[in-house]
Amino acid sequence: MNSKQFNKEFFDFLQKCPTPFHTTEYLKNAFQEAGFTALHEDRDWEIGSSNGYYCIRDNGTIIGIKLAENLPMKKAWRMTAAHSDSPSLQIKPNPLKSSEAMQQLCVEVYGGPLLATWFDRDLGIGGRVSVLADNDTLRTCVIDFKRPVAIIPSLAIHLDRNANKDHSIEKQKHLYPLICQTVEKEISFDEILLQQIKNEYPDLVVCKILGFDLFCYDTNPPQFIGLNNDFIAAGRLDNLVSCFIGIKAILNGGTEENSLFLCSNHEEIGSASFAGAKGNFLSTVLERLIPEASLRSKLLHQSCLLSMDNAHAVHPNFPEKHDPEHLPMLNHGPVIKHNANQRYATTSKTAAIYKMIAGKLNIPVQEFAMNNDLACGSTIGPIAATNLGIQTVDLGVPSLAMHSIRETIGSQDPYMLYQTIAHFYSCAALPRVVS
């Protein structure tokens, strides 16, 4: 696979993954096509000669596993982790509001989006719907309207002369997307969902809508930007670029040692959930694969986790927002993220391991540390390192406009990061750190 083919498949992935539930579905299908066997948390596991295994929790978090061909219970683990969610507007349980002959959606803010970028955008709706099927069973349906069905219009400059100087957004007042004009017959959101489910699941007989986890998203497709296609602009690049790299790398990787890829939901809201990285999903999967506690502890101590999440590239209009000695640039290679207070799990030892991997491929590596006057974000890396006792490095693709509805990355960086992750999974032995 070359960079051109990689980006072509990446664009297709972005179009098919408007929500964490679609991302999990995409990854599940990729694992199934590769011959992986499904594992279910509520059933006994039979681990045999499968090409690999995958396990899903709550439709939004998935773990893929490839066991070593020889003596897997004596081999260390090579793990990568990413998150499937992105900052967004989530639709509230009672979703419709009428105002001035307009029907609007009631939404709440999910995560920390740049709210100003959500105005005047062609918004789609996608996510998960829980329904009562005709055989009196609970079913979940992943749906996507796949077209613009909503918009949040800005207030005209003539009615807010200070809009370009001092503009604040009141979340409860200003964030109501329009979905249609008021009609004589009262609109039922359940009927809208029932029709969409019928369109996507024609063989499913639904008796009742019981609930939903639905999000608005920008329907504009990913694009190359720049005179020389230097950049990629798209929604949800944080962190779908890492999800795509993770699935491609583990499927193309070897089986010298045990391999695992975690794609976790709810990172943008702190990971403290049933499906989030602070939950017990990853640890219980490993406990069932390696039941003996002392052996599991020994193997994890020998293992390594690469936590992939986007990094801040230097913004050419705001260089003062960055530490002057740590200025990652687009198309200059993957970024290792450092923080003295372990908001990133990188240490000098784990950074050295990744640098040696990249060095084998002659891929440049950049390093990032926050401006001391600004608060540092975090990732699922420190969570996994804490819960598992596994050496971890935080790294990612450099990006601009993080948490905007449309972010920007370099067109060469995703493939460079992919090459290092694929090598991480495939190389016969990881670099040894000698004390």
N, C-alpha and C positions, 0 to 999 in steps of 0.2 A: 504494500500500500504506500503510495506517495502522498504528498501534501494536498495535491489537487483532488484526488479521490477521497482522502480523509475529510476535507471540508465539504465536498458534495454530500457525503453520507451524514456529516454533522448537521448540515442545513435541513436535511430530511428528518433527522431526529428532532431538531428544534420544532419543526412544524407539527410533529406528531405528539409532542409532550407539553401541552399547555398547563398541566397541573401535575402534582406529585403522583396522583393515581394513574395518569396516562404514562408517566415515566416508568413507574413500576410495571405496568402492563407491557410496555415496550421491552424492558429488560427481561421480564419473564419470557416473552416470546423469543428473544434472542437466546436465552439459555435453553429453551426447549428445542429450538432449531439446531443447537449444538449438541443435542443428546443428553442434556442435564435432566436429572430426576427430581421431581418435587418432593420436598419434605414438609410435613405439616406438624405444627407444634402440639396439636391435640391427638396425635397418633404415635404409635411406635415407629422407630426408624430402623430400616434395614440398610446398612451400608455395605455395598458389595463392589461390583466392577463397573459401575456407571462412569460415563465420561465426566460427570460432575453432578453437583446437587445445588438446589436453590430452595430458599425458604422465605415466605412473605409474611409480614405482620401488618394487619390493618390496611391493606391495599396501598400503603404509601411508603413502606420500608421493605427492602429486599436484601438478602445476603446470597451471594453466589460462592460456591466452594469447588475447588479442584484438589483432590487428594493426590499425594505423591504416588507414583507407580510402585515404588519399592519401599516397604516398611514405613507407611505413613505415620504410625504411632511413635516413630523414633525421629521424625523430621520436624524441623522448625516451621514456622508459618510466615509467609509473605502476604501482608495485608495492605489494601488500600481502602480509603473511605472518602465519601462525598455526601452531599445532601441533595434531596430531590425537590425541596420547596424553595420558593422565591418570595420576596415581599409582594403583597398584592392587596386587593380589596375583596373581602369575603362577604358573600350574601348572607344576611341575617335570616333567622327562622321564619319571621313574618315579613316577607320581602317587598311587599308592594305599598307604595305611597302615592296619593293623588294630590297634585298641586297645579293650579292654573291650567286646567284642562290637559295636563300631562301626567302620564303614569311613570313613576320613578322606582328605582330599586333602593332598598335600605341595605347599606353595606357597612362593615366595620373594617378597620385597618388591620391587616395581617402583617406582622413584622414591622420593619422600618423603611417603607418606601419613600422615595423623593416624591412627595404628593403633587407638586406643581407639574410634574411630567405626565400625570394621569388625565389632565384636562385636554379636551379637543382631540381625543384618541378614539379610533375605531375599536370598540371593546367587544370581545366575544365572551361567552360564558361556558365554563367547563367544570367538570369535577365528578363527584360521586353522589348517587341517589340511592337511598334505601327504600325498597318497595315490598309490599305484600303481594306475592304471586298467587296464581289461581289455585295452587295446591296447598295454600295456607302456610307457605314458607317465606322466610325473610331472604330477599335477594338484594345484592348491590349491583348497580349498573354504572359503569363509567361512561359519561356522555360529554359531547363537545358539539356545540352549535356550528362550529367551523365557519362562522361568518360574523360580521359586526352586527350586534343586536342592541348596543347601548353606547351612550356617549355622555360625558360630563362637559357641557359647554362653559367656557370662560365667560365672565362678565365683560361686556364691551368696554373698551378704554374710555369711551365717552361718559360712562356711568361710574368710572373709578379712575380719576385722573392721576392718582398716586400709585396705580398698579405696578408701574415699572420702578418705583422707588421704595415703596413700603407696603408690601402685599403679604398678608398672613392668611392662612387657610384654617377655617373653623371646621373641624372634621365632622361634627354633628350637623352642621348647617349646610356646608358646601359640597359634600361628597354624596350627592344623589344622582346616579346616572339616569338619563332618560331612556325609556325602552319603547314607548309608543304614546300616541295621543289618547286621551280618554274617549271611550266609546259608550254607547247607550247600555250595552250589556256589560255587566261587571266582569272584569278580567280575573281569571283564576290562575295563579301561578302553578298550581298542581296540574291543571289541564295543559298548560304549556309544557311542563315536564313530561306528562303522559304522552303527548304527541311526539316529543323528541325521542323518548324511549321507544315508542312504536317505530319511528324512523330508523333507529339504530339497532333495535332488537325485535324485528318483526315477528319472531316466533314466540316471544315471551308475552304471556297474558298477565297484565298487572291489574290488581284489584284496587290498590290504594298506594298513594305516596306517604311514606312514614317519616322521611327526613332527608336531608341532603347536606353535603359539604361542597359548595359551589363557589367558584372564584371568577372574577373578571380578569381578562388578559388582553394584551394588545394583539390584534389580528394581523398587523403588518408583518410580512415575512422577513427572514434574515436577508441581509444584503452585504455584498462587498462594497466598500466605500473607498474613495481615493483615486487619483489618476492612475495609479499602478495597482489598484485593488489591495492597498496596504492594510486596510482595516476590515473588521466584521462588525456590523451593527445589528443587534437583535435584542429581543426580550429574553429575560430569564437566563442570560449567560452565567450569572451567579445563581446556581452552580451547575447548570446543565452541561457546561463544557467539561467539567470534571466527571460527571456521570457518564458521558459518552466516552471519554478517555478510559475510564475504569472498565466499562464493559468490553470495549475493543481490546484492551490490553490483556485482561484475564482470559478471554476466549482465544487469543492468539499466543498466549504464554505457554510455557512448558510445564512439565510435571515432575521436575527434579525434587521440589519440596512442595509442601502444602500451600495452596493459594486461596485467598479469600478477598472478596470485594463487598463492601457494605455501602448501600445507598440509603440514607436515613432521612426520614421526614422530620419536620418541626425544628430544624436547626435555627431558622430565622426568628423563632420565638423562644429560644432558650433550651430546646431539646428535652425539657422535662415533661414527658408524656409517655403514654403506652407504647407509641411507635418511635419515640425520640431516642437519641443516643444516650441520654441519662437513664433510660429504662434498662431492663435486663435482657433485651433481645440478643445482642451479640454474645454476652457472657453465657446465657443459657444454651445457645447454639453450640458454643465451644465446649460447655460442660457435657452435652450429650454426645459430642463427637469424641471427647477425651474424658471419660468418666472419672479416671483416677486423678485426684486433686494434685498430688505431688508431681506426677508426670506432666499434667497440664501446666502447672506452675513452671516447671523446668523448661518445657518447650516454648512457652510464651516469653520467658526470659531470653531465650535464644532468637526470638523472632523480631520482626521489624514492621512498623506500620507507617505508610505514607498517607498523611491526611491532606486531601486535595481540596482547596477552596481558593477562590480568586484573590489576587493581591492588588494593592493600589499602585497603579503606574503613576509616574509624575505627570501632573496636569500642566500643560504649557502656559495656561493662563493664571495658574495659582501655584507656582513653584514654592512660594513661602509656606504653604501648608505642609510641606514635606521636610523631613530631616535632610539637610543639604548633602550629607555623605551617603544617603540611601535613596537613590532616585531611579527606581526600576523604569525601564522604557519598553514600549511596545515593540514586538518583533526582535527582542534581544534575549529571549530565552526564558525558561521557568524561573520563578522567584521563590527563594527560601525565606520564610517569615520568622522573625525573631522577636521575642519580648522578654525582658528581664523578670517580669512577674508571672511568666508562664501562661499568659493568655494564648500564646502559641506554644506548642509542646516541644519545639526544636531545642536541641542542646548542641554543643559543639561536636559531640560524637555523632549524633544522628545527622547533622548537617554534613559532616565529613563523609559519611556513608553515601548520601545522595550525590555529593560532589564527585565522588569516585565513580559512581554509576554513570553520571552524565559525562564525565571525562572520558570514559571508555568509548563514547559515541561522538566525542568532540562537539558536544552541545554546550553552549555557554549557560552559565548559571548566574542569576542576579540575587541580591540580598536586600531585604526590607526590614526597617525598624521604624516605629512611629515617631513623629514629631513629639517631643517631650511635653508640649503644652496641650496635646490632644489625647483624648481617651482612645484606648486600643480596643478593637473588636476581638472576637475569639472564634473558635471553630470547634468541631467535634474531636479534634486531635487531643487536647488536654483531657477531655472526658474519657476517651478510650484509653489513653495512657494511664490515667488514674484507676479506672475500673479493672483493667487487665494486667497492669504492671508490664507493659510492653514499650520498648523504646520507639519513639515517634518523632517524625519530622513533619512540620507544616509547610506546605508549598502550594504554588498554584500559578495560573496564567495571569500576567499583569493586565489590568483593565482600567478603563475610565468610566466615570458616571455610575459607579457601583450603586445599586438599589434604585436606579432610574427605571422607568418602564422600558427603556431601550438603552442598553449598555454598549460599550465599544471595547473591542480587544484587537490585537494584531492578528493578521491573517496567517502568520507563520508560527505563532506561539503554541496553539493547541497541538499541532503535529509534533513540535519539538518536545512538549511535555509527554505526549503519547509515546514517543520513542523511548524515553527514559523509563516510563512505567512498564512498557512491554519488556524492556531489558531486565528490569527489576524482577518481573515474574519468570523470565526465561533463562537468565544466566545460571551457570552451573553452581556458582557459589557467590554469596554476597561478600563485599570487602570486609575483612576481619579487623576489628579494633583491638589492638594488643595493649593491655594496661602496662 
